[in-house]
Amino acid sequence: MRVPATKPFFSNEDIEFITEKFKEILRGESFLTMHKYGAEFEEKFAQFIGTKYAVGCNSGTSALELICRALKISGKEVVLPSNTFVATANAIINAGGIPVFADCGDDMCLDPDDVVAKITSRTIAVMHVHIGGIVSESIFELQKICHEKNLHLIEDAAQAHGSALNGIKAGTFGIAAGFSFFSTKVMTTGEGGMVTTNDLKLVEKMKSLREFGKVKQGIYINYYTDFGYNWRLPEVASLMGIRQLESIEEFIVRRRQIAKIYDEEFYGNPNIVLVVPQDKENHNYFKYLIITPNHDRKVIHKYLESKGIQPSGYVYELPLHKQPVFPEANNLSLPKTEYVCEKHLALPIFYGMTDEQVRYVASTLKEIL
Ligand SMILES: Cc1ncc(COP(=O)(O)O)c(C=O)c1O
C-alpha cells in the first residue's frame, strides 16, 4: 500500500466552480490579480478566523514580513522559537529585525519561561508559532508577558487554520497573525498567505506594503511612502481559497477522526509518546506528532519509506539555532528544542486518507519499533 505524506482535496464541484470562474477571468470579464475574488477571500477568511480584517498576499512568509514591517521592528529584537520553519526568522530579518531564539515546551511550542529570559531592552515583539497547528496553553502566558512588558505578540499561524484553544481561534491571540496557503497546508491555494488582525492602521500599512508602498494621494495613483513589494495574490488562488474555506470544517473533522485512530493504535505503547494538544477537540491536526524516545528516527523513516509510506515533513528536524545560516546562534543550548527536533516524527495525515491507510501506517510503525 502507498501512503503519501499529504494530499490536497478539491471536490468535482470545487474544480467546476474554480475553472468556470477562471475562464470568465481569462475571457477578460474580470481582472487577473487581487480583485473581487481577492476581496471576497479576505472577507470570508477574516470571518472564519474571527477578526475584523484580513490582508491577502502571495505567501505565508510575506504575511509575516508584512506584519513585521508594519510594526516597524527594524533594529529591534524579536523572540521566536528555534523550532520553526526558517520563514519565521527570515520574515523578521528581512524586515530589519534581530531574531532571538528561545526554547520550547513538551508541546513543541514556545516556553514562556525561556521567552522571559530572552527579553532585553531591545525586544519589541514575541513571534509565537502554533507549530503543527497546536494552540498551546502557553499562549495565555505569552499574552500576559507581552501585555506586562509592552511587547507585540505576533502569531505565526501558518500551520494553524481553524485550530483553537478554549474556543479562541489561532489568528486572534496577538496583534496580527500570518497564515500560509502553501500546497501542504490544511487549506491551500497552491501558494498564498493572509494576515488576520483587528487593527485598521496595520491593515492600511500592510495593503500599501504589499503593493510597492503605494498610498492614495489625490489624483496620484503612483505615490509611494514606503519601499514596498509586489506581493499580490492572483485571483485564481483566491478562487481556490474561497472554495477551500467552504470545506475546511469538514477537512478538520476528518483529520480528527484519523488522529483518533492513531491515538487508539498507539495507546499504552512504551515506545511512542504522543505530542498531545491541550484541546484535541479544537485542533486542526495539520500534523500528527509523536516522539519515539527509544529509537533512531532515521531507521524508522527509512523503514516507513521502504513500506510505501511517506512520513509527513518534520516540524522541524534541525532547529534554527543549529542551522548554518545562523552561525551566531550555533553555540546556543536549547535542550528541549534539540530533543524534540531530533526525536519526533510526523505521520501522514490528510483529508482523503482512508481508515485502512491510517491502520497500515500505525501497524508498520509498531512493527519497526
Ligand atoms: C511555521 C511556518 N511559518 C511560515 C511559513 C511560510 O509560509 P509560505 O511557505 O507560504 O511562505 C510556513 C510554511 O511553509 C510555516 O510552516
The ligand as an SDF file (V2000), in Angstrom:
LIG
                    3D

 16 16  0  0  0  0  0  0  0  0999 V2000
    5.6230   27.7920   10.6090 C   0  0  0  0  0  0  0  0  0  0  0  0
    5.6650   28.3710    9.2360 C   0  0  0  0  0  0  0  0  0  0  0  0
    5.9450   29.6720    9.0780 N   0  0  0  0  0  0  0  0  0  0  0  0
    5.9640   30.2400    7.8710 C   0  0  0  0  0  0  0  0  0  0  0  0
    5.7120   29.5230    6.7290 C   0  0  0  0  0  0  0  0  0  0  0  0
    5.8430   30.2020    5.4050 C   0  0  0  0  0  0  0  0  0  0  0  0
    4.7310   30.0730    4.5920 O   0  0  0  0  0  0  0  0  0  0  0  0
    4.9260   30.0590    2.9860 P   0  0  0  0  0  0  0  0  0  0  0  0
    5.5530   28.7680    2.6220 O   0  0  0  0  0  0  0  0  0  0  0  0
    3.5080   30.1730    2.4960 O   0  0  0  0  0  0  0  0  0  0  0  0
    5.7420   31.2300    2.6440 O   0  0  0  0  0  0  0  0  0  0  0  0
    5.3840   28.1590    6.8360 C   0  0  0  0  0  0  0  0  0  0  0  0
    5.0160   27.3400    5.6830 C   0  0  0  0  0  0  0  0  0  0  0  0
    5.5380   26.8460    4.8440 O   0  0  0  0  0  0  0  0  0  0  0  0
    5.3750   27.5650    8.1200 C   0  0  0  0  0  0  0  0  0  0  0  0
    5.1070   26.2770    8.2620 O   0  0  0  0  0  0  0  0  0  0  0  0
  1  2  1  0
  2  3  1  0
  2 15  2  0
  3  4  2  0
  4  5  1  0
  5  6  1  0
  5 12  2  0
  6  7  1  0
  7  8  1  0
  8  9  2  0
  8 10  1  0
  8 11  1  0
 12 13  1  0
 12 15  1  0
 13 14  2  0
 15 16  1  0
M  END
$$$$
